[in-house]
Amino acid sequence: IVLIDSMPSELSTPRFKVYSSTHLFLSQPLHFQVTSFEESAFIWVGVDGNEVLGNLAVAMPLPLNGSTLSTSSTTLLTKEIEETSKQLGQKLGN
């Protein structure tokens, strides 16, 4: 029998935070949820009656000589041809 005593004895703090908000846009409720990690974020935007994950993109800044010059992004999940989530990811990645 091997006993491993590597578990921390103190309570650990979460490494992410979740922010939720609803705002009216042209009299329609628009829901936002931002999950903030140490060096990244997951952002979800939805409307009433359509609370599904339909589009998912990932974007990362590309550092060059210590300064960020551009952002690389790709669409992971989509139902449509439009690339709104990819474009939003590029803007947030800068």
Order of alpha helices (4+ residues) and beta strands (2+ residues): beta-beta-beta-beta-beta-alpha
